[in-house]
Amino acid sequence: MTRLIRTPQTRKSPARQTLATGLVAALGALGLAASAAALTAQDGAAAPAQPETEATTEARDGPIRIRNINGYAVLDRQHLVLRAGASRRYLVTLKRRCMGLRSSTGVGLSIDNFATIHNPHFEYVQTRQDRCYFDTIEQVASNDEARALIEARANAAADAEGDADSMR
């Protein structure tokens, strides 16, 4: 009797197929990121060169370049401040309250140590209990300025809600 023995390479398990699909998707995303970087480089060639700093904000609504993320401070369940280098701070507002953000001893970030963020909605914070996507990211001078900005926005939202109620 002859027995046919299959090696693991001839038959793919569902996990292996999922891994292969994930790798193809990652390579596609990498190609997309490379082409976006090339377009950014072309746009930058037309503009006058600016001196490169540790972290620069090109425009209020434009891309944010973050270098050397070396710490963070959790302000509440929906806001944290990323520290980049010695003096740069970035206020991150999440789309919703994040479970485990305040009690976590560490968080994971989807952004690299040297990153340019064009659309913050693709970035996220990972805790042990939850994954929370960014709503906005903006440069601030300090954690106190970030807290004041959060409070001012909350007051403005409450005033707007009060005005809407009075118009009814």
FENBELUR-V862698 format. One record per residue. N is the residue number from 1. RES is the residue in one letter. SS is DSSP state (H for helix, E for strand, L for the rest). OMEGA is omega in whole degrees, 0 to 359 (* if undefined). BURIAL is + if it has 9 or more other ideal C-beta (glycine too) atoms within 8 Angstrom, else -. Layout:
# FENBELUR-V862698
N/RES/SS/OMEGA/BURIAL ; N/RES/SS/OMEGA/BURIAL
This chain:
# FENBELUR-V862698
1/M/L/179/- ; 2/T/L/179/- ; 3/R/L/178/- ; 4/L/L/179/- ; 5/I/L/179/- ; 6/R/L/175/- ; 7/T/L/181/- ; 8/P/L/181/- ; 9/Q/L/184/- ; 10/T/L/180/- ; 11/R/L/182/- ; 12/K/L/177/- ; 13/S/L/177/- ; 14/P/H/179/- ; 15/A/H/180/- ; 16/R/H/177/- ; 17/Q/H/178/+ ; 18/T/H/178/- ; 19/L/H/179/- ; 20/A/H/178/+ ; 21/T/H/178/- ; 22/G/H/178/- ; 23/L/H/178/- ; 24/V/H/178/- ; 25/A/H/179/- ; 26/A/H/178/- ; 27/L/H/176/- ; 28/G/H/178/- ; 29/A/H/178/- ; 30/L/H/177/- ; 31/G/H/177/- ; 32/L/H/179/- ; 33/A/H/179/- ; 34/A/H/179/- ; 35/S/H/176/- ; 36/A/H/178/+ ; 37/A/H/178/- ; 38/A/H/178/- ; 39/L/H/178/- ; 40/T/H/179/+ ; 41/A/H/178/- ; 42/Q/H/178/- ; 43/D/H/180/- ; 44/G/H/180/- ; 45/A/H/180/- ; 46/A/H/181/- ; 47/A/L/177/- ; 48/P/L/183/- ; 49/A/L/177/- ; 50/Q/L/177/- ; 51/P/L/182/- ; 52/E/L/177/- ; 53/T/L/183/- ; 54/E/L/177/+ ; 55/A/L/182/+ ; 56/T/E/173/- ; 57/T/E/184/+ ; 58/E/L/180/- ; 59/A/L/181/- ; 60/R/L/180/- ; 61/D/L/183/- ; 62/G/L/181/- ; 63/P/L/178/+ ; 64/I/E/179/+ ; 65/R/E/180/+ ; 66/I/E/177/+ ; 67/R/E/172/+ ; 68/N/L/175/+ ; 69/I/E/184/+ ; 70/N/E/176/- ; 71/G/E/178/- ; 72/Y/E/175/+ ; 73/A/E/178/- ; 74/V/E/180/+ ; 75/L/E/174/+ ; 76/D/E/185/- ; 77/R/L/181/- ; 78/Q/L/183/- ; 79/H/E/171/+ ; 80/L/E/179/+ ; 81/V/E/176/+ ; 82/L/E/176/+ ; 83/R/E/180/+ ; 84/A/E/183/+ ; 85/G/L/184/+ ; 86/A/L/190/- ; 87/S/L/182/- ; 88/R/E/178/+ ; 89/R/E/181/+ ; 90/Y/E/177/+ ; 91/L/E/177/+ ; 92/V/E/174/+ ; 93/T/E/181/+ ; 94/L/E/182/+ ; 95/K/L/179/- ; 96/R/L/177/- ; 97/R/L/187/- ; 98/C/L/179/+ ; 99/M/L/176/- ; 100/G/L/182/+ ; 101/L/L/183/+ ; 102/R/L/184/- ; 103/S/L/184/- ; 104/S/L/175/+ ; 105/T/L/178/- ; 106/G/L/178/- ; 107/V/L/174/+ ; 108/G/E/178/- ; 109/L/E/178/+ ; 110/S/L/182/- ; 111/I/L/179/- ; 112/D/L/178/- ; 113/N/L/177/- ; 114/F/E/187/- ; 115/A/E/169/- ; 116/T/E/183/- ; 117/I/E/178/+ ; 118/H/L/181/- ; 119/N/L/185/- ; 120/P/H/184/+ ; 121/H/H/178/- ; 122/F/H/184/- ; 123/E/L/182/+ ; 124/Y/E/173/+ ; 125/V/E/180/+ ; 126/Q/E/172/+ ; 127/T/L/178/+ ; 128/R/L/186/- ; 129/Q/L/192/- ; 130/D/L/169/+ ; 131/R/E/187/- ; 132/C/E/184/+ ; 133/Y/E/179/+ ; 134/F/E/168/+ ; 135/D/E/177/- ; 136/T/E/171/- ; 137/I/E/181/+ ; 138/E/E/181/+ ; 139/Q/E/176/+ ; 140/V/E/182/+ ; 141/A/L/183/- ; 142/S/L/176/- ; 143/N/H/179/+ ; 144/D/H/177/- ; 145/E/H/178/+ ; 146/A/H/178/+ ; 147/R/H/179/+ ; 148/A/H/178/- ; 149/L/H/178/+ ; 150/I/H/180/+ ; 151/E/H/179/- ; 152/A/H/179/- ; 153/R/H/179/- ; 154/A/H/177/- ; 155/N/H/179/- ; 156/A/H/179/- ; 157/A/H/179/- ; 158/A/H/177/- ; 159/D/H/179/- ; 160/A/H/178/- ; 161/E/H/177/- ; 162/G/H/178/- ; 163/D/H/179/- ; 164/A/H/179/- ; 165/D/H/181/- ; 166/S/H/180/- ; 167/M/L/183/- ; 168/R/L/*/-
